[in-house]
Amino acid sequence: MISLFARALLVGVLLSPALSAAGETSVAPASLSLREALARALRNNPDLRVFSPAKRIAEAERLQADLKPNPGITLEHENFGSAGQARDEQATTLTLSQVIELGNKRGYRSGAADAAINTVNAEFEIARLDALAETARRFTDLAQSQAHVGLADRAVTLAQAIAKSVERRIRAGAASTAERNRGAVELVKAEIDAQRSRVEVDAKRIGLAAMWGEQTADFATVQADLEKLPTLAPIAPLLEQLQQSPDFARFAAERRLRQAEMKLARSQATPDLTVSFGVRRFSATNDYGLVASLSMPLPLNDRNQGEIAAAGARIAVNEAEREAANLRIRAVLYGLYQEAVQTRARATALSEKASPQAEQALVLTQRGFENGRFSFLELADAQRQVLELRSQAIDAFADAHRLDAEIERLTGQPIVVSTRAEGVSP
């Protein structure tokens, strides 16, 4: 399934140069394409900015995990302040000690830190998909509102045409001034609706610009053909793609992290060995001697049982969450797919069947009104039907595109593949 959003991206990648470097200035477009909106969101989305420092944190923790324990130094002076013979038996010992980690603790720490970095990367992929999907939704919302502005302008034009026709009929003595008043009311209502539609467009322009951290919009319109819908792909391959989506990649990355934590917890049950080596000076004879020692705690009580059990429980939780998410997301995808099928059918019926028939009826009613065969109310009803059907068609096409974006968000295709070509990473 290649939607309006995916096609815009694929065409943009093939025909446009690579994204400008961060901070490079360019002329603001009068009309914004979806590809430009997505590229802006990827560069400057506020929710994506946190992942760069988050990854640096994970990399710093990886560096720390790979460090060996520091050596220690001990200075010991015996029998100082004593009297008598003990006074002559004073000794000073300088010792260097080093903890030797057993059980490959350092390797398992590094493995856990690597898994944590992969988890941050997986979370970034999810956040990037969320930003793309939300940008696509807001883009569609704005395109829908723009289409309603055009429809509102047509309503004003139709109301003005009715008012002129009423004036001609009044001059011909075929209508009363009551129809003039009704026409004036319809025109005022149409102008109010047109103004409200423009205010709604302005608000949604700001909402779209907020996806790349801007408080104002530097574009006037968006480029979109809402009535151009792709054919839906079969649902079976979409269900298969769920297992490769970033949402499930995150579960896999988290599972690797939990498994690394389990290995680290088990290795910590092995006690470390402390090796000490030093030199001792005897005050009475001014002689020197070497001293050495080995020490290791006895794992009689604390064998890290609690951490091992907790790590195992976290692995079980991860598996349970993954299974639950799999069932939930498959059900959501199936529901979205069925809704997408129904929405396409509704949009097509409204656009290709109902609207043309209503337009034809309006033309006939207008002619009949001019000839006195139809009343003002009948003409106004015919116009209202045309506008309502056209409004419903716009909404149905916009809903279809939003459903496509939701399906692509769940499966991770094809938006994420196209945007990876842009070279955006945390």
N, C-alpha and C positions, 0 to 999 in steps of 0.2 A: 504494500500500500504506500503510494507516494502522494502525499497531500500537497496542498497549496504551499505550505511552509517548506516541505522537503524540496519541492521543485524549485522554489525560489533560491534555496541554499545551493542546490546542485548546479543550477545555471550560473549563480553568482560565483561559485568556486571555479567553474570552467572559463567564464568569460571576463571576470574581473581580476585585477591584480591582488596580491596578498594584502592582508590588513596592514594599515600604517602602524608604525611603531608607536608605543604608548607615549602620549604627550605631543605627537605630531599634529599640527593644526591643519584643518581642511575647511573648505567652504561648506556652510550648512546647507543641506538640500531643501528645496521648497516642498518636495514630495519624498517621503521616506519609504524605501522598500523594506520588505521583511528581512532580507539578508542584512541590510544595514542596521536594522533594529537589533537583530540577534548578535551581530558583531559588536555593537556598542555595549550590549548587556554582558557579553563575555569579557570584554575589556574592563568594564567599570562597575559591574553589579555589586552593590554594597555587601550582599550576603556571600559573594565569592571572595571578597578581599580578605576575609578572616583566615582563609586556608593557606595563604602564603606564610604568615607567622606561625600558624598551627603546624605546618610541615617543618619549619625551622626548629620549632620546639621538639618535634619528634626526632629530627636529625641530631639535635644537641643531646637528647637523651640516649640516642644510639651511640654517640661518641663517649658519653659518660659510662655506658654499660660495658664498653670494651676496655676500660681502664683496669689495670691491675691494682691490688691493694697497696697502699703506701708502706714502705718500710718504717720501722720504729727504732728509736734510740732511747736507751735507759742508762742513767748515771746513778750508781748506788754506792753509798759510803757507810761502812759498818763500824760500830763501836766508837763513834765520835762522842765526845763528852764523857767518856768513861774514865775511871780512875784505876790505879794499880796496874796489874798485869794486862787487863783488857785494854788499857790505854795503849800498850805497845803492840796490840794485835789489830790495830785499825787497818782496814783494807778498802780500797776504792776500785769499783768495777764499772767499766764502760762496755755496754752491750748493744749490738745491732740485732734487730729481729725482723723477720719477714713472714707474713702469712702466705702460705701456699694453698691456693684454692684447689680442692679435690672435687671430683664428680663433674668436671667440665662446666663449672658454674659460669665462668666468663663467657664461654661459647653459647650457653643457653640464654644468658642475659642479652647477648648481642642478637640472638635469634628472635627473642621476644621483642626487642626494640625494632628490628627489621619488620616484623609482623605489624607493629604499631604504625610504622611509616606506611605500609601497604593499606592499613585500615584508613588512615587519613586520606590517601589517594582515592580509595573507594568512596569515601564520604564526599570527596570533592566531585567525583563523577556524578553522584546523586544530586548534589547541590547544583552542578552545572545543568543537568537535565531539568531540574526544577526551575532554574532561572530561564532556560530556553522555553520551557512549556508555558510559564507564566507570561513571558514576553509575547509568545505567539497568541496566547489568549487575549492579552490586552490589545495587541495589534488587531485581532479579529473584532474585538469589541469596538475599537475606533472605526474600523472599516464599516461595521454594521451601522454605527451612528452616522457616519458620513452618508451612507446610502439612505438613511432615514431623513437626513437633511435634504437630499435631492427629492425625496418623496414629498416632504413638507413643502418644498418650493413648488412642486407640481400642484399640490393642493391649493396653494395661494393662486397659481395661474388659473386653475379650474374655477375657483371662487370668483376671480376677477372676470372670467369669461361669462359666468352665470350672471354676474351683476350687469354686464353690458347687454346680455340677451334680455334680461328683465327690463332694462331701460328702453330697449327697442320695442318690447311688447307693450310697455306702458304708453309709449308714444303712439303706438298703433291702436290703443284702447283695448288690448287683449289681456291686460293684467292690471292688478290693483297695486296701490302703494304698499300694501302688506307684503307682497312678494319682494319689493325693494328692501324692506326692513329685514326680511328673512335672509336675503342675499348679503346684506351688510353684516349681519350677525355671523354668517358662515365665513365671510372674508376675515373678520376680526379673529374668529377662532382659528382659522388657518394661519394667520400671521403670528398669533401667540404660539401655536404649535411649532412653527418654523423657528421662532426665536428660542424656544425651549430646546429644540434639537441642536441649535448652534451652541448653546451653553453646555449641553451635554457633550458635544464634540470637544469643546475646550477643556472640560474636566478630564476627559479620557486621554487627550493629548498629554496633559500633565501626568496622568497615571502611567502612561507608556514611558515618558521621559524619566520617571522615577526609577525605572528598571535599570538605568545606567547612572543613577545618582544625581540626576539633574532636577532642579526645582522649577524650571521653565522649559518649554518645548521650543526648539529652534527650527521646527518644520511646520508646514501648514497642513499638509494632508499625508495620507499613507496610500501606497499603490497596492491595490488588491482587486482581484476579480472574484467576488464571492460566489458567483454562479458557475464557476469552473470547478467542478468536483471530479476527483479521480475515481476510478472503479475500485471498490474494496477488494482486497486480497482475501483468499479463503481464510477462515479462522484457524485452521489446524496449524499452518506455519507460524502464525502469530503466537499461538499458545506455546509452541516449541521455543520461540525466541525469548520467552520469559526467563528461561534458565540462564541465558547469557546477558540478561539485563543488568545494569549497575546495581539495582536493588538486591539481586541475588549475589552479585559479585561482592557486595559488602558483607553478606552473611559468610561467604567463603573466606574473605579476608579476616573477619572476626574469628572464625573457627580456627584458622591458622594461628591467630594471636592466642586464643585460649589453649590450644595444644602446646604452643611454645611456653606459655605460663605453667602448664602442667609439668613439662620437662624441667623447667627451672625449679619448681617447687620440689620435685623429687630429688633433684641434684642437691638442693639445700639440706636434705636430710643427711647427707654425708658430711661429717665434721671436717673442718679445715685443720691443716697442720701448721703450727707456728714453730719456725726454726730460729734459734738465737745463737749468736757467736760474739764473743767479746774478749776483753783483756782485763786482768785484775792486778792491782799494785798493792803490795804489802808494805805498810809504813815502817814496820820495825826493821826490816832487812833491805828495804828498797828494791825488792825483787818483783818480777812480773810473771804472770801466768795466764794461760788461755782458759776460757770457759766456754762451754757450748751446752745447749739444751734443746730438747724437742718437747712440744706440748700439744695436746689434742683433747678437746672436751669429750666426755663419754656420753654417747647418745642413749642414755637410759630413760629419760622422761620426754624430752623434746626431740622428736624425730620429724618435726614439721608436718605432723599428721593433719592439723587443721587446714593449713594452706593447700595441701594435696587434695583434701576432700573438697575444699572450696573451688579449686581449679577444675576438678571433675564435675562439680555441680554447674559451673559456668559453661562447660562444654555441653552438658545436657540441656541447659537453658537455651543456648545458641541453636541446637538442633531442633528443639521444640518450637522456637520462634520462627525458624526457617520453614518448618513444615506448616505452621499456622499461616505464615505469610504466603506460602505457595498456594494453599487452598483459597485464601482470601483474595489474592491478586488474580488468580485464574477466574474466580467467580465475578470479580469486578470487570475483567477484560471481556468475559462472555457477555455480561450485561451491557457494557459500552458498545460492543460489536452489534448486538441486536438493536440497540437504540440508534446506532449509526445507519443500519439498514433501513429502519423505519423513517428516520429523519430524511434520508436521501429520497425515499419514495414520496414523502410529504412535500419536500421542496420541489421535486420534479413535477408532481401533480399540480401544485399551486402555480408554478412558473409556466408549464407547457400546456396545461389544460384549463384550469380555472381562470387564471388571469387573462389569457387571450379571449375567452368567452365573455368575461366581464367587460373587457375593452370594447369588444364588438357591440355588446349591449349598450354601453355608454354612448358610442357613436350614434346608434339608432335612436336612443332616447334624446340626445341633443338635437338631432334633426326633427324628431317629433315635437320637442319643446318649442323649437323655432316655428313650427307649423301649427302650434296650438293643440296638438294631440295629447301631449303629456303635461302634467302639472309641474310646478316648481319642486314640490316634495318628491315626485318620482325622479326628476333629474338629479336632485341632491342625493337621493338614495342610490342611484346608479353610480354617481361619482364616489360616494362613500364606500360602496362595495369594491370598486376598482382599487381605491387606496388601501382598504383593509386587506384585500387579498395580496396586493403587492407588498404590504408591510409584513404579512405573515410569511410570504416567500423569502423576503430578506432575512427574517429571523430564522427560518428553517435552514437556509444556506449557511448562515453564520453558526448555527448550532452544529451543523454537519462538520464544518471545519474545526470547531472546538472539540468535537468528539474525536476527530482524526488526531488532533494534537494530544488528547488524553491517551489514546491507544498507543501512539508513538512514544509518549512518556513512559508508559508501563513496559513496553517491549524494548525501549532503548534504541529503536531504529525508526527511520533512517536519520533523524536529526543529529544524533550524537556522532554518527560516522562522518557526516558532512562537516560538522564543526571541528572535528579533530584535524581536518585538513588545514584549519586556520592556525594551528600551532599554539593553541591556548592551553596552558597547564598551570597548576598551582605554583 
